[in-house]
């Protein structure tokens, strides 16, 4: 007798990259507690992450309902402008934009470029000098 097996339901858990993104925002807020100069950057990441998260949600809904979609370029621009932590969370929670290899490669590049740019700003301005 043939055994019937069903596909397991995919777990909606956070990946290591998503945890790093959340810790990244947390680090900015922690830094803002010690130096108010960090507050604008913490706000930028938080607001852009929230906006990007919402756009991913809208795009996922549009794909399910076969409606107008958000362009990949728009999602990448939002990520590079500081919304990449929200994009990481949205990708995992909504299982959206996780399979397309070219999108993921560009996305990882935008995350790295964003981190490199802000790291350069922080260390070039000697913000950590005592």
C-alpha positions, -999 to 999 in steps of 0.1 A, spaced: 0 0 0 14 34 -10 21 58 18 7 93 14 30 120 27 22 157 28 46 185 24 56 200 57 44 235 63 73 259 59 84 274 92 84 311 93 115 316 114 142 343 113 175 334 95 209 344 108 210 373 84 177 386 97 188 383 133 220 403 123 197 430 107 176 433 139 207 434 161 221 461 137 191 484 144 193 475 181 230 485 182 221 519 167 195 525 193 218 514 220 245 538 207 219 566 206 214 560 244 251 569 249 255 596 222 225 615 209 244 620 176 234 584 168 196 591 171 191 603 135 207 572 121 187 550 144 156 568 133 165 565 96 170 527 99 139 522 119 116 543 97 131 530 64 129 494 77 92 499 86 84 514 52 103 487 34 86 460 54 52 474 44 62 475 7 73 439 8 40 430 24 21 449 -3 41 433 -30 35 398 -16 -2 405 -14 -2 418 -50 16 387 -62 -9 364 -44 -39 384 -59 -22 389 -93 -23 427 -91 2 455 -98 36 446 -83 63 467 -68 94 468 -90 125 450 -78 145 482 -84 122 500 -59 128 473 -33 165 475 -38 166 513 -35 146 511 -3 171 486 10 201 506 2 186 537 18 185 520 51 155 497 48 175 464 45 168 453 81 130 455 75 135 438 41 153 409 58 125 404 83 98 407 56 115 383 33 115 356 60 80 363 74 63 365 41 85 340 22 88 367 -4 118 373 -27 137 344 -11 140 321 -42 150 344 -70 188 341 -70 195 374 -90 173 394 -66 191 379 -36 225 386 -50 217 423 -56 200 425 -22 230 412 -4 252 437 -23 228 465 -13 231 454 24 268 453 22 271 487 5 248 502 31 268 488 60 301 498 44 289 534 37 277 540 73 307 523 87 329 547 67 309 577 79 312 566 116 349 558 115 360 587 92 343 612 115 360 598 146 326 596 163 341 571 187 370 593 198 370 599 235 
